[in-house]
Amino acid sequence: MSELTKRVVVAAVGIPVVLRLVFLGGWYLAIPLSALAALGALELYRLGAGAGIAPLSPLGASGAAGLVLLAAWQPTLRGFAPWAVALLGALTASALVLAIFVRGPGKEPLSTTAVTLFGAVYIGLSLAVVPLLHSLPVLRGWAPDTGDRWSGVLVLALPLAATWVGDACAYFAGTAWGKSRLAPSISPKKSWVGFWADLVGAGAAAAVWFVVIQPRLPGLSLGLAVTVGVGVLLGLGAVAGDLVESLLKREAGVKDSGTFFPGHGGVLDRIDALTFTLPLAYVALALLGGGD
């Protein structure tokens, strides 16, 4: 089976599954998402191992998954934040204690602890935003029907659409016209043409999103111009997230973070841009969306 065929098959199976889980929300979404966070953290720790660092992988992966589950249990920022701080504090203390007894001074305890905590925050905290975003329409009164499960899907569609449409525009424009490289030492294929195409595509996707969601989320007070601006911001975040993961892979000397998705690479390869765009979308909507 060719790589292209694998990519198409994975997308054909994965997209309906993801949409169904997002529609159901709650624990139906949180449990698979927490497993994905753990897998992503483990991939990051393998990158660390490739760079000569030996993180406390089970501890960090558990922390990443735990952050997602906490967000599903307390799907408001006010409810989630104290528990997240407590979990990260416990994770820090546990990593330090384990570094004493498992690593010792001769096995890079500082690097071990730092990378363990980084993996939990980088992956777990980013994906923990998904339940928080999913609950925003009901909490803020944007949807007239509090039982409308599609409202959570529609809100999550903003960062997903801006990220994926922007990435597609960057790929096609960069392939056709890109000559000047954006960051050749990090990601040799990225061009400035692709960068600007990403921003345009993300802004256009946000504009279409605004038109589509208006009848379903009348309480959302974003205007068209502001929504386009948010889309451009998400495009910037997507490029930054992609470059960050590329940088980490460069240090580890690998092309892909893993092989979890045949033809697509690992979990990190699929969510690299989303680690930036999901939190950015939450901040933008929470600050600018209005409501109760």
N, C-alpha and C positions, 0 to 999 in steps of 0.2 A: 504494500500500500504506500503510495507516494505521500510526501509531507503535506502537500496541498489537500489531498483527500482526507488525511487525518485531521487537518484543521477544520475542514468543512463538516466532517462527521461530529467532531467534538462540539463545534458551534451549534449544529442542528440539534444535538441532544441537550447540550448545556443551557442554551438560552431559554427554552420552554421550562426547564426545571427551575432555573433561577427566577423567572417571572412568577411561577407558581408559588415558590417559597416566599417571595416578596409580597405577593398578594395575601397569603395566609398570615404573614407577620408573626409576632409573638415568638414562642419557643420553636415553632416550626422553622422559622428563619434563623433564630439565634443559635440553636444547637449545631446545624451544619456550618454556620458562619464561625462559630467558636472552633470547630475542627479545622476549618480553613486557616484561621489565625494561628493555630498551633503548628500546622504544616508549614505555613509561611515563615514562622519564627524558626522552625527547625532548618529550613532552607538557608535562612540567614546565618544560622550558627554553622552550617556546613561551609558557607563562604568564609566565615571567620576561621574555621579550621584550615581552609585552603590558604589563608593569609598567615598561618602560624599561631593562631589563638585558639584555645580550647574552652569555649563557653560551657556553662552549666545548662546544657540543652533541655533536659526534662523540666527543670525549674522554670526557665524562661518561657518555654512553650506553654506550660501550665498557666503562667501569669498572663500570657497573651490571650489564651482561651478564657481565662477568668474575667478579664476586662470586658469581653464581649457579653458574657453571661450576666455580669453585673449590670450592664447597660440595658439588657433585656428585662431584668428584674426591676430596675429603677430607670425607666426610659425618659427621665427628665434630667437636665443638667444639674439642677439643685439636688435631686435625689442621687444621681450617679456620682457626682464629684467627691463627696466625703468617702464613699466606699472605694472609689478608685484610688484616692490618696492613701487610704488604709492598706489596700492591696499592694500598691507600689512600695509603701513603707515596709510591709512584711516581706515583700520580695527582695528589697534591698538588704534588710537585716539577714534574711536567709542566705542570700548570695555571699555576703561577707563572712558569715559563720562557716559556710561550706568551703569558701576559699581558704579559710584557716586550716581546716582539717583535710580537705581533699586536694588542694593545690599546694599550699605552703609557699614560702617566699621564693622558692626556686622555679615555680611554674606560673609566673606572670599573674599573680592574684589580682592586680589592678586591672589589667586587660580583660581577664576572665569575668570579673564582676561588671565592668563597664559594658562589655558586649552583651552579656546576659540581660542586663536591664534595658539596653538599647533595643534589643530584639523584641522584648515584651511591649515596650512603648511604641516603637516604630510600626509594628504590625497590629498588636492588640488594640492600642488606643485608636488607631485609624479605623479599624473595622468596627470598633465599639460605637462609632458615630452612626452606623447604619440604623440600629434600633432607635437612636435619638432622633435622627431625621424622619424615620418612619412614623414616629409619634407626634411630630410637630403639628400637622394639620388639625388633629383633634384637640391637642392641648391649646393651640392658639385660636381655635375657632375659625379656621380658614374654610373648612368643609361644612356645608349646611347640615349634613347628615353625619352625626358622630359614628354611625355604624358603617360608613362607606369605606370599605377596605381599599378601594382604588386610590383614595387620597394619599395613603402612604406610598403607593407605587408611583404616583404622579410626582411627588416631591423627590423621591430617590431618582426619578428619571432625569432630573436636571444635571446632577454631576455625571451620571452615566452617559447621557447623550452628549454633553459638552466634551467629555473625555474621549469617547469613542469616535464621534464625528470629527473632532479636531485632529485626532490621530490619523484617521483615514485621509483627511485633506492634506495633512503634512506628508504622508507617505506618497500619495499620488503626485502632488505638486513637487515634492523633493526629488522623486524619481525622474520626473519629466524635465524640470528646469533647475534643480539644485546643483550648484557648483561650489559656491563658497561654503565651507564647512562651519557649523556652529561651534562644536567642541571636539575637534578631531582627535585629541588625545584620550577622550572619554568615550565618545560614540561617533566613530568615523563616518557613519552614513547620514547623520543629521545635518541638515543644511539650514541656512538662514531663510531661504525660500520656504522650506518646510515649516520653520518656526512661525513665520508670518501667516502661512496658510492654516496652521493649527489655531492661531488666535482668531482668524476670520471664521473658520469652521465652527469653533466653539461658540463664538458670538452668534452666528447664524442658528446653530442648534438651540441656543438659549432663547432666541427670538421665536422660533417655531414652538418651543416648549411653552412659552408665555401665551401664545395664541391658543394652544390646545387646552391648557389647564384653566383658563379663565372661567369657563362655565362651571367647572367642577370645584374650583377653589375660589369662590368670589370674595372671600374674606382676606385673601392674600393681597397686600397693598403695593406690591412691586409694580412699577410702571414698565413700559416696554424698553425705554432707554436704559433704566437701571438694570433690568434683566440682562440686556445685551452686555452691559459693563460687567455684570457678575459672570456671564459666560466667558468674556475675555480673560477675567481674573482666573477662572477655572482652567482656561487654556494655558495660561502661564504656569499654574500649579501642576498641570499635567506634564509639561515639558520638564519642569524642575524635578518632579517625581521620577520621571523616566531617566533623567541624567544621574540622579542620586543612585538608583539601582545599578545603572551602567558603571558608575564609579566603583561601587562595591564589588561588582563582578570583575572589573579590571584588576583590582587589587588581588582578588582570589585567583585570577587567571583562568576564568571559565567563560563560556559563551552564554549558557543558560543557567538559571538558578537551580533548575531541577528538570524532571521529566514527568511531572504529575499529569499534565495535559498533553497528550500525544500531538505532536506537530506545533504546539504552542509554547512548550517549555514548562517551567515550574510555576508554582503559585505566585511567587514574587514577580515573575515575568508578566503575569496577567493583571496584577493589582498594583504595579509600581506607580503608575500615574494616580490611581485612586487613593493611595496613601496620602496624597496631598489634596486632591480635589474633594474628597468626602468631607474632611474637616473644614476646608474653605467654604464649601456649600452650606454646611451647618451654621458657621459663623455668619455668613452673608444673609441667609434666610432668617436666622434668629434675630439679627440686628435690624434688618430692613423690611422683613415681611409683615410687621405689624401684628395686630390681634391682641388677645388677652394676655 
